[in-house]
Amino acid sequence: MQRATKADRLESYEHKLLIDIYEASELLGLKVSRLRMAVFRREIPHRKIGALVRFVPSELKEWVNSESLIQRPYLR
């Protein structure tokens, strides 16, 4: 069985308006704890709905392709 690439994972979430932290973790290939830290430090685009943290898949795709990822190599 082949491992899904980030592009393949992104396509599976593009139909959703918002995804939760677990889906974003799977999509980006990051641990949930690392993703929570990135949210806390405001390093990654996210939305807060009350106490809930949600992500827009298209914004995550843009973020991954932006220079912000290059400036923060520890997120890889």
MMTF fields as JSON, N, C-alpha, C and O atoms, coordinates in Angstrom:
{
  "mmtfVersion": "1.0.0",
  "mmtfProducer": "UNKNOWN",
  "numBonds": 303,
  "numAtoms": 304,
  "numGroups": 76,
  "numChains": 1,
  "numModels": 1,
  "chainsPerModel": [1],
  "groupsPerChain": [76],
  "chainIdList": ["A"],
  "bondAtomList": [4, 2, 8, 6, 12, 10, 16, 14, 20, 18, 24, 22, 28, 26, 32, 30, 36, 34, 40, 38, 44, 42, 48, 46, 52, 50, 56, 54, 60, 58, 64, 62, 68, 66, 72, 70, 76, 74, 80, 78, 84, 82, 88, 86, 92, 90, 96, 94, 100, 98, 104, 102, 108, 106, 112, 110, 116, 114, 120, 118, 124, 122, 128, 126, 132, 130, 136, 134, 140, 138, 144, 142, 148, 146, 152, 150, 156, 154, 160, 158, 164, 162, 168, 166, 172, 170, 176, 174, 180, 178, 184, 182, 188, 186, 192, 190, 196, 194, 200, 198, 204, 202, 208, 206, 212, 210, 216, 214, 220, 218, 224, 222, 228, 226, 232, 230, 236, 234, 240, 238, 244, 242, 248, 246, 252, 250, 256, 254, 260, 258, 264, 262, 268, 266, 272, 270, 276, 274, 280, 278, 284, 282, 288, 286, 292, 290, 296, 294, 300, 298],
  "bondOrderList": [1, 1, 1, 1, 1, 1, 1, 1, 1, 1, 1, 1, 1, 1, 1, 1, 1, 1, 1, 1, 1, 1, 1, 1, 1, 1, 1, 1, 1, 1, 1, 1, 1, 1, 1, 1, 1, 1, 1, 1, 1, 1, 1, 1, 1, 1, 1, 1, 1, 1, 1, 1, 1, 1, 1, 1, 1, 1, 1, 1, 1, 1, 1, 1, 1, 1, 1, 1, 1, 1, 1, 1, 1, 1, 1],
  "groupList": [{"groupName": "MET", "atomNameList": ["N", "CA", "C", "O"], "elementList": ["N", "C", "C", "O"], "formalChargeList": [0, 0, 0, 0], "bondAtomList": [1, 0, 2, 1, 3, 2], "bondOrderList": [1, 1, 2], "singleLetterCode": "M", "chemCompType": "L-PEPTIDE LINKING"}, {"groupName": "GLN", "atomNameList": ["N", "CA", "C", "O"], "elementList": ["N", "C", "C", "O"], "formalChargeList": [0, 0, 0, 0], "bondAtomList": [1, 0, 2, 1, 3, 2], "bondOrderList": [1, 1, 2], "singleLetterCode": "Q", "chemCompType": "L-PEPTIDE LINKING"}, {"groupName": "ARG", "atomNameList": ["N", "CA", "C", "O"], "elementList": ["N", "C", "C", "O"], "formalChargeList": [0, 0, 0, 0], "bondAtomList": [1, 0, 2, 1, 3, 2], "bondOrderList": [1, 1, 2], "singleLetterCode": "R", "chemCompType": "L-PEPTIDE LINKING"}, {"groupName": "ALA", "atomNameList": ["N", "CA", "C", "O"], "elementList": ["N", "C", "C", "O"], "formalChargeList": [0, 0, 0, 0], "bondAtomList": [1, 0, 2, 1, 3, 2], "bondOrderList": [1, 1, 2], "singleLetterCode": "A", "chemCompType": "L-PEPTIDE LINKING"}, {"groupName": "THR", "atomNameList": ["N", "CA", "C", "O"], "elementList": ["N", "C", "C", "O"], "formalChargeList": [0, 0, 0, 0], "bondAtomList": [1, 0, 2, 1, 3, 2], "bondOrderList": [1, 1, 2], "singleLetterCode": "T", "chemCompType": "L-PEPTIDE LINKING"}, {"groupName": "LYS", "atomNameList": ["N", "CA", "C", "O"], "elementList": ["N", "C", "C", "O"], "formalChargeList": [0, 0, 0, 0], "bondAtomList": [1, 0, 2, 1, 3, 2], "bondOrderList": [1, 1, 2], "singleLetterCode": "K", "chemCompType": "L-PEPTIDE LINKING"}, {"groupName": "ASP", "atomNameList": ["N", "CA", "C", "O"], "elementList": ["N", "C", "C", "O"], "formalChargeList": [0, 0, 0, 0], "bondAtomList": [1, 0, 2, 1, 3, 2], "bondOrderList": [1, 1, 2], "singleLetterCode": "D", "chemCompType": "L-PEPTIDE LINKING"}, {"groupName": "LEU", "atomNameList": ["N", "CA", "C", "O"], "elementList": ["N", "C", "C", "O"], "formalChargeList": [0, 0, 0, 0], "bondAtomList": [1, 0, 2, 1, 3, 2], "bondOrderList": [1, 1, 2], "singleLetterCode": "L", "chemCompType": "L-PEPTIDE LINKING"}, {"groupName": "GLU", "atomNameList": ["N", "CA", "C", "O"], "elementList": ["N", "C", "C", "O"], "formalChargeList": [0, 0, 0, 0], "bondAtomList": [1, 0, 2, 1, 3, 2], "bondOrderList": [1, 1, 2], "singleLetterCode": "E", "chemCompType": "L-PEPTIDE LINKING"}, {"groupName": "SER", "atomNameList": ["N", "CA", "C", "O"], "elementList": ["N", "C", "C", "O"], "formalChargeList": [0, 0, 0, 0], "bondAtomList": [1, 0, 2, 1, 3, 2], "bondOrderList": [1, 1, 2], "singleLetterCode": "S", "chemCompType": "L-PEPTIDE LINKING"}, {"groupName": "TYR", "atomNameList": ["N", "CA", "C", "O"], "elementList": ["N", "C", "C", "O"], "formalChargeList": [0, 0, 0, 0], "bondAtomList": [1, 0, 2, 1, 3, 2], "bondOrderList": [1, 1, 2], "singleLetterCode": "Y", "chemCompType": "L-PEPTIDE LINKING"}, {"groupName": "HIS", "atomNameList": ["N", "CA", "C", "O"], "elementList": ["N", "C", "C", "O"], "formalChargeList": [0, 0, 0, 0], "bondAtomList": [1, 0, 2, 1, 3, 2], "bondOrderList": [1, 1, 2], "singleLetterCode": "H", "chemCompType": "L-PEPTIDE LINKING"}, {"groupName": "ILE", "atomNameList": ["N", "CA", "C", "O"], "elementList": ["N", "C", "C", "O"], "formalChargeList": [0, 0, 0, 0], "bondAtomList": [1, 0, 2, 1, 3, 2], "bondOrderList": [1, 1, 2], "singleLetterCode": "I", "chemCompType": "L-PEPTIDE LINKING"}, {"groupName": "GLY", "atomNameList": ["N", "CA", "C", "O"], "elementList": ["N", "C", "C", "O"], "formalChargeList": [0, 0, 0, 0], "bondAtomList": [1, 0, 2, 1, 3, 2], "bondOrderList": [1, 1, 2], "singleLetterCode": "G", "chemCompType": "PEPTIDE LINKING"}, {"groupName": "VAL", "atomNameList": ["N", "CA", "C", "O"], "elementList": ["N", "C", "C", "O"], "formalChargeList": [0, 0, 0, 0], "bondAtomList": [1, 0, 2, 1, 3, 2], "bondOrderList": [1, 1, 2], "singleLetterCode": "V", "chemCompType": "L-PEPTIDE LINKING"}, {"groupName": "PHE", "atomNameList": ["N", "CA", "C", "O"], "elementList": ["N", "C", "C", "O"], "formalChargeList": [0, 0, 0, 0], "bondAtomList": [1, 0, 2, 1, 3, 2], "bondOrderList": [1, 1, 2], "singleLetterCode": "F", "chemCompType": "L-PEPTIDE LINKING"}, {"groupName": "PRO", "atomNameList": ["N", "CA", "C", "O"], "elementList": ["N", "C", "C", "O"], "formalChargeList": [0, 0, 0, 0], "bondAtomList": [1, 0, 2, 1, 3, 2], "bondOrderList": [1, 1, 2], "singleLetterCode": "P", "chemCompType": "L-PEPTIDE LINKING"}, {"groupName": "TRP", "atomNameList": ["N", "CA", "C", "O"], "elementList": ["N", "C", "C", "O"], "formalChargeList": [0, 0, 0, 0], "bondAtomList": [1, 0, 2, 1, 3, 2], "bondOrderList": [1, 1, 2], "singleLetterCode": "W", "chemCompType": "L-PEPTIDE LINKING"}, {"groupName": "ASN", "atomNameList": ["N", "CA", "C", "O"], "elementList": ["N", "C", "C", "O"], "formalChargeList": [0, 0, 0, 0], "bondAtomList": [1, 0, 2, 1, 3, 2], "bondOrderList": [1, 1, 2], "singleLetterCode": "N", "chemCompType": "L-PEPTIDE LINKING"}],
  "groupTypeList": [0, 1, 2, 3, 4, 5, 3, 6, 2, 7, 8, 9, 10, 8, 11, 5, 7, 7, 12, 6, 12, 10, 8, 3, 9, 8, 7, 7, 13, 7, 5, 14, 9, 2, 7, 2, 0, 3, 14, 15, 2, 2, 8, 12, 16, 11, 2, 5, 12, 13, 3, 7, 14, 2, 15, 14, 16, 9, 8, 7, 5, 8, 17, 14, 18, 9, 8, 9, 7, 12, 1, 2, 16, 10, 7, 2],
  "groupIdList": [1, 2, 3, 4, 5, 6, 7, 8, 9, 10, 11, 12, 13, 14, 15, 16, 17, 18, 19, 20, 21, 22, 23, 24, 25, 26, 27, 28, 29, 30, 31, 32, 33, 34, 35, 36, 37, 38, 39, 40, 41, 42, 43, 44, 45, 46, 47, 48, 49, 50, 51, 52, 53, 54, 55, 56, 57, 58, 59, 60, 61, 62, 63, 64, 65, 66, 67, 68, 69, 70, 71, 72, 73, 74, 75, 76],
  "secStructList": [7, 7, 7, 7, 7, 2, 2, 2, 2, 2, 2, 2, 2, 6, 6, 7, 1, 7, 5, 7, 2, 2, 2, 2, 2, 2, 2, 2, 6, 7, 7, 2, 2, 2, 2, 2, 2, 2, 2, 2, 6, 6, 7, 1, 7, 7, 3, 3, 3, 6, 6, 3, 3, 3, 5, 7, 2, 2, 2, 2, 2, 2, 2, 2, 2, 1, 2, 2, 2, 2, 2, 7, 4, 4, 4, 7],
  "xCoordList": [0.838, 0.0, 0.889, 1.845, 0.563, 1.335, 0.847, -0.341, 1.771, 1.437, 0.91, 1.477, -0.163, -0.758, 0.155, 0.717, 0.293, 1.092, 0.255, -0.959, 0.914, 0.174, -0.846, -1.94, -0.502, -1.439, -2.675, -3.795, -2.472, -3.606, -4.483, -5.71, -3.845, -4.619, -5.402, -6.542, -4.803, -5.488, -6.728, -7.77, -6.634, -7.79, -8.956, -10.112, -8.668, -9.748, -10.467, -11.584, -9.842, -10.448, -10.956, -11.607, -10.677, -11.045, -12.541, -12.963, -13.349, -14.804, -15.372, -16.524, -14.581, -15.036, -14.696, -13.644, -15.592, -15.319, -14.341, -13.429, -14.53, -13.669, -13.298, -14.1, -12.07, -11.647, -11.133, -10.711, -11.173, -10.712, -9.21, -8.547, -8.692, -7.246, -6.707, -5.564, -7.516, -7.076, -6.988, -6.061, -7.943, -7.906, -6.749, -6.072, -6.532, -5.414, -4.08, -3.141, -3.994, -2.791, -2.492, -1.353, -3.519, -3.356, -2.979, -2.094, -3.653, -3.414, -1.974, -1.336, -1.475, -0.147, 0.977, 2.153, 0.605, 1.631, 2.357, 3.525, 1.664, 2.23, 1.518, 0.358, 2.213, 1.571, 0.56, 0.737, -0.498, -1.533, -0.919, -1.273, -0.01, 0.613, 1.404, 1.396, 2.086, 2.85, 1.911, 2.194, 0.801, -0.187, -0.83, -1.058, -1.116, -1.666, -0.686, -1.095, 0.597, 1.604, 1.645, 1.778, 1.532, 1.533, 0.319, 0.416, -0.821, -2.023, -1.789, -2.076, -1.269, -1.01, -0.068, -0.255, 0.944, 1.926, 1.469, 2.183, 0.291, -0.29, 0.619, 0.791, 1.191, 2.079, 1.338, 1.89, 0.11, -0.645, -2.048, -2.624, -2.595, -3.941, -5.0, -5.033, -5.85, -6.911, -8.076, -7.973, -9.177, -10.362, -10.722, -10.634, -11.122, -11.62, -13.117, -13.588, -13.845, -15.289, -15.577, -15.676, -15.707, -15.792, -14.47, -13.416, -14.528, -13.311, -12.755, -11.692, -13.458, -13.045, -12.055, -12.177, -11.087, -10.132, -10.459, -10.567, -10.616, -10.922, -9.987, -9.445, -9.811, -8.914, -9.652, -10.531, -9.291, -9.827, -8.791, -7.661, -9.157, -8.174, -7.44, -6.238, -8.15, -7.485, -6.452, -5.427, -6.71, -5.737, -4.508, -3.386, -4.725, -3.591, -2.725, -1.497, -3.375, -2.633, -1.793, -0.623, -2.391, -1.69, -0.523, 0.563, -0.751, 0.267, 1.453, 2.607, 1.162, 2.22, 3.059, 4.278, 2.417, 3.129, 3.798, 4.547, 3.54, 4.086, 5.497, 6.006, 6.095, 7.437, 7.444, 8.501, 6.286, 6.249, 6.757, 7.34, 6.548, 7.042, 8.561, 9.223, 9.105, 10.556, 11.211, 12.303, 10.554, 11.1, 11.01, 11.676, 10.195, 10.019, 10.311, 9.393, 11.591, 11.925, 11.578, 11.474, 11.399, 11.078, 9.664, 9.308, 8.846, 7.495, 7.468, 6.434, 8.527, 8.542, 8.446, 8.447],
  "yCoordList": [-1.176, 0.0, 1.249, 1.342, 2.198, 3.429, 4.439, 4.515, 5.196, 6.254, 7.462, 7.847, 8.05, 9.212, 10.424, 10.664, 11.174, 12.393, 13.513, 13.379, 14.625, 15.778, 16.275, 16.69, 16.239, 16.696, 15.801, 16.291, 14.493, 13.562, 13.799, 13.78, 14.024, 14.265, 15.565, 15.64, 16.592, 17.873, 17.726, 18.298, 16.974, 16.777, 16.152, 16.468, 15.267, 14.623, 15.586, 15.301, 16.722, 17.686, 18.946, 19.776, 19.106, 20.338, 20.592, 21.744, 19.555, 19.741, 20.261, 20.694, 20.227, 20.704, 22.182, 22.64, 22.922, 24.332, 24.488, 25.313, 23.699, 23.749, 22.332, 21.407, 22.17, 20.887, 21.09, 22.187, 20.027, 20.143, 19.897, 19.655, 19.96, 19.872, 18.492, 18.372, 17.448, 16.095, 15.891, 15.247, 16.435, 16.37, 17.208, 16.801, 18.374, 19.231, 18.553, 18.668, 17.854, 17.115, 16.042, 15.888, 15.311, 14.283, 14.91, 14.421, 15.983, 16.667, 17.168, 17.002, 17.776, 18.386, 17.429, 17.715, 16.296, 15.356, 15.824, 15.494, 16.597, 17.097, 16.437, 16.039, 16.323, 15.829, 16.868, 18.066, 16.399, 17.302, 18.283, 19.462, 17.811, 18.696, 19.817, 20.954, 19.502, 20.529, 21.529, 22.726, 21.026, 21.889, 22.819, 23.997, 22.285, 23.123, 24.246, 25.384, 23.92, 24.933, 25.995, 27.183, 25.583, 26.535, 27.454, 28.636, 26.921, 27.742, 28.735, 29.924, 28.241, 29.095, 30.238, 31.366, 29.946, 30.959, 31.773, 32.661, 31.465, 32.134, 32.015, 32.971, 30.836, 30.569, 29.978, 29.906, 29.562, 28.87, 29.49, 29.826, 29.643, 30.236, 29.302, 28.109, 29.863, 29.079, 29.975, 31.2, 29.367, 30.084, 29.564, 28.365, 30.456, 30.043, 30.281, 31.383, 29.253, 29.33, 28.954, 27.777, 29.963, 29.712, 29.126, 29.738, 27.936, 27.258, 26.317, 25.725, 26.174, 25.245, 25.893, 27.074, 25.122, 25.572, 24.84, 23.613, 25.594, 25.011, 25.615, 26.704, 24.893, 25.302, 25.27, 24.434, 26.185, 26.209, 25.498, 25.971, 24.365, 23.611, 24.435, 24.258, 25.332, 26.141, 27.087, 27.365, 27.585, 28.442, 27.642, 28.148, 26.399, 25.553, 25.265, 25.265, 25.022, 24.778, 26.002, 25.878, 27.173, 28.429, 28.613, 29.035, 28.299, 28.435, 27.515, 27.921, 26.277, 25.315, 25.797, 25.626, 26.398, 26.866, 28.223, 28.665, 28.884, 30.222, 30.172, 29.108, 31.307, 31.413, 31.219, 30.967, 31.33, 31.193, 29.833, 29.713, 28.811, 27.483, 27.436, 26.768, 28.127, 28.165, 28.89, 28.516, 29.914, 30.678, 29.91, 30.269, 28.855, 28.062, 26.591, 25.773, 26.254, 24.889, 23.837, 22.657, 24.229, 23.255, 22.709, 21.768, 23.273, 22.767, 21.593, 20.937, 21.321, 20.24, 18.89, 17.885],
  "zCoordList": [0.0, 0.0, 0.0, 0.771, -0.87, -0.953, 0.067, 0.379, 0.567, 1.522, 0.75, -0.272, 1.237, 0.577, 0.727, 1.795, -0.343, -0.301, 0.288, 0.438, 0.623, 1.156, 0.156, 0.54, -1.128, -2.163, -2.197, -2.338, -2.068, -2.046, -0.832, -0.927, 0.317, 1.539, 1.431, 1.89, 0.829, 0.687, -0.173, 0.145, -1.25, -2.126, -1.379, -1.662, -0.426, 0.311, 1.261, 1.691, 1.594, 2.505, 1.802, 2.437, 0.516, -0.187, -0.226, -0.335, -0.138, -0.194, 1.121, 1.165, 2.193, 3.496, 3.661, 3.214, 4.306, 4.581, 5.737, 5.676, 6.786, 7.964, 8.376, 8.248, 8.874, 9.411, 10.827, 11.192, 11.621, 13.001, 13.094, 12.085, 14.291, 14.479, 14.123, 13.683, 14.308, 13.989, 12.476, 11.984, 11.752, 10.294, 9.743, 8.799, 10.341, 9.91, 10.198, 9.41, 11.314, 11.667, 10.627, 10.186, 10.246, 9.219, 7.881, 7.178, 7.545, 6.28, 6.16, 5.12, 7.22, 7.192, 7.579, 7.355, 8.16, 8.597, 9.842, 10.049, 10.676, 11.931, 13.101, 12.988, 14.218, 15.431, 15.899, 15.678, 16.544, 17.057, 18.054, 18.058, 18.89, 19.886, 19.207, 19.679, 18.105, 17.372, 16.716, 16.666, 16.22, 15.593, 16.631, 16.358, 17.808, 18.89, 19.253, 19.482, 19.302, 19.617, 18.515, 18.808, 17.265, 16.146, 16.227, 15.899, 16.66, 16.844, 17.978, 17.84, 19.096, 20.249, 19.892, 20.347, 19.077, 18.673, 17.461, 16.993, 16.967, 15.791, 14.569, 13.813, 14.39, 13.269, 12.074, 10.976, 12.278, 11.24, 11.171, 12.206, 9.974, 9.871, 10.46, 10.158, 11.294, 11.935, 12.286, 12.215, 12.662, 13.116, 14.505, 14.766, 15.381, 16.692, 16.71, 16.427, 17.039, 17.175, 18.624, 18.971, 19.448, 20.881, 21.337, 21.162, 21.923, 22.371, 21.305, 21.497, 20.191, 19.142, 18.176, 17.851, 17.726, 16.721, 15.428, 15.41, 14.353, 13.049, 12.008, 12.197, 10.911, 9.845, 8.519, 8.31, 7.617, 6.256, 5.382, 5.269, 4.76, 3.972, 2.918, 2.724, 2.237, 1.204, 1.816, 1.194, 3.027, 3.705, 4.135, 4.098, 4.539, 4.909, 3.685, 3.769, 2.552, 1.31, 0.957, 0.596, 1.062, 0.79, 1.764, 1.367, 3.019, 4.053, 3.78, 3.918, 3.391, 3.093, 1.923, 1.919, 0.932, -0.251, -0.068, -0.939, 1.046, 1.265, 1.839, 2.192, 1.92, 2.487, 3.988, 4.568, 4.638, 6.094, 6.532, 7.61, 5.724, 6.06, 5.944, 6.738, 4.982, 4.797, 5.973, 6.402, 6.49, 7.61, 8.922, 9.892, 8.966, 10.187, 9.892, 9.84, 9.698, 9.308, 10.363, 10.029, 11.612, 12.661, 12.531, 13.24, 11.643, 11.439, 10.459, 10.33, 9.793, 8.797, 9.415, 8.705]
}
